[in-house]
């Protein structure tokens, strides 16, 4: 049977397209399905509730004012020196510390913190940084806000395991080598310490 010019040209185009697809490859539907999801974003209050801090039910607590997402369990890690604390926070991911938030290593960090004029300050000053946003200077130890953001923390409201001692921040002391800022949740003091000291670890992620 004789093949017309138009049909012959169509066959050539189809053959060229097939060769091109083979040479560049193409994504299958399995590629999309197997792509790991990103970490869950900030959550919001259910209808009729107006808390500042929202327990997301996945091991995280969202601060609706700052957009920061805190690890609900403030006592997941043992006390560690600063370098180890940085690594522990950076390595945190879903499946650890009660997290079911799809987070991956690299999503979490230590919060920032420092006194406005350097040296030592107290929560009444107040200090600056991410950690300072959850401090409650007028409360007894530990000086952390409750879920409403207007009162003092109690166990599970909204965080769990908050310790009375020292917590590391990620902020280094610009004036003293090998030093970083910390918060003392019992006294409300904020100061710096040499990084070989061992303090508690409270990771955070997200934010503006």
N, C-alpha and C positions, 0 to 999 in steps of 0.2 A: 504494500500500500504506500502510496506516495505521501510524504510528509510536507505540508505547506510551509511557506517561509515564516508565517506568524507562529505556528505551533513549534517549529524548530527553535525560534528565538526564545519562546517561553521556556522550553526545556533547558536551554542554555542558562537562562537567568536562575531557574530553580536549582540547577546543578551548582552554579556559582555561589548561591546563598547557602547551600548545604556545606560547601567547602569552607566558606567564611565562618559559619557557626562552629564547625569543628576546630578551626584554627584558633579562634579567640575563646572558645569555651562559653558556657552559660551556666547561670545559677539554677539549681533545681529547687523545688519546693522544700526539700529536706534541709537545704542550706538556711532557709529562713526559720524553719521550725526549730533547728538546733542552735540558733544564735542565743546565747545567754541573755536573759532580760537584765535591764539596768536596775539599780537599787530603787526600792520604793521611795516615792517622794514624800513630802510633808503630808500629814493627815489633818483633818478638821473635826470640829466638834459635831456630835450628833444633834439633831433638831432639839431645841429647848435647852441646850447646855451652852454656857459661854465661858468655859475655862480657858485660861491662857495656855496651859500645858495640857496636851492631849495624849493620852496613852493610845498608841496606834494598834496595840494588840499583836505586834510583831517583834517585840523586844526593844522598840524605840519609843521615845517621847518627843513630840513636836512642840516647839515654842512658837505659838502663832504670832507673836510680836516680832521676833527676829528671823524666823524661818529656820533656825538651827534645829537639828535633829540629834537628840542626845541618846546615848545608850541608857536604857532604863535601869540596868543593873550597875550601880556605881561601885560594886565590890567584886567584879568578875576576875580581876587580876590580883596577883600578890603584889606586895610593895616591891618597887623596882627602882634601879637607878635611872637617870634621865634618858640615856641612850637606849636602854632596854624598853623603857616606857614608850618612847617614840616609835620603836619598832613594833611593839605590841599593838599600839593603836593603829598603825599603818597596815598591819597584817590582819586586823579584825575583819571578819566576813560572816555571812549567813551560815548558820550551823554552829556558831560559837556564842557563848554568853546569852543564850536564849533568843538569838536573832533568827527570824524567818522573813527578813526584809529584802532578800535577793541582793544584798550588798556584797561587794567583792573586796579583796585586798587592795588597798589604795584609796578606798572611799572614806575611811575614817582617819582621824587625827587627834592630837591633843588640842585642847582649846587654848586660845591666846589669853594673856593676862599680864598686866603690869600696873605699877603706881604712876600717876600722872607726872610726878616730879622726881621719880626714882626713889631709892632708899626704901623705907618701910612705910606702909599705910594700912589703914583699916577699912573695912567695908563701908564705914560711915563717911569715908573721904570723898567719893568712893574710888576704887580702882577702875581701870578700863580693860576692855577686851571681852572675848566671848564668854569666858568663865564668869566674869562679873555680872553678866546679865541674869544669872539665876541665884545670885546672892540675896540673902535677906538679913540686913544688918541689925534689924530690931529683934530678931528671933534668938532664942537660945540655941545651943549647939545641937546638931550642925546647922549652920546659918544658911539654909537653902529654902527657897519658896515652895509653897504647896501648889497643887494643880490649878487652883483659882488664880494664883499669882498675887494674892492679897494677904496671905497668911503664912504660917510656918509649916515646913515639911513634917510629915509623919510617914511612917513606913508604908510604902506603896502609893503614896499620895503626892506626886505621881511616880517618883523614883523609888527604887528599892536598894537596900544595902549601903546607904550613904554613911561614910565613916566620919569619925570625929577629928581625925588627924589631918595630915598634910596631903595635898594633891598637886601633882605636877601640872604645869602649863607647857606649851610649846615655845614660849617666848624666852629668848636668851637675855642675859644682862649685858647691855652694851658696854658697861663700865668695868666689868670683872670677867676675865676669861674663865671658861669652863664653869659658868654659873647660869642658872635659869630661874624664872619666877615660879613661885608656888603659892597656894592658898592654904591657910590653916582654918578649917571649918569649925573648929571649936572656939577659938579666940576671935576669929574674924580677921586675923592678920594676913597681910599679903607682903611678901618679901622675896629675896633671892637666896639660893643655896648652891653650893658646889654640886655639880651634876653627878658626883659619885654617891650622894645621899640616896636613900631608898624611901620613896613616897608612893602614895596610891595613884591609880590611873583611871581616868574617866573620859573615854573617847566621845567625840562629837563629829558630825558631818553636816553637809549642807550649809545653809546660810545665804545671805544676800549676795 
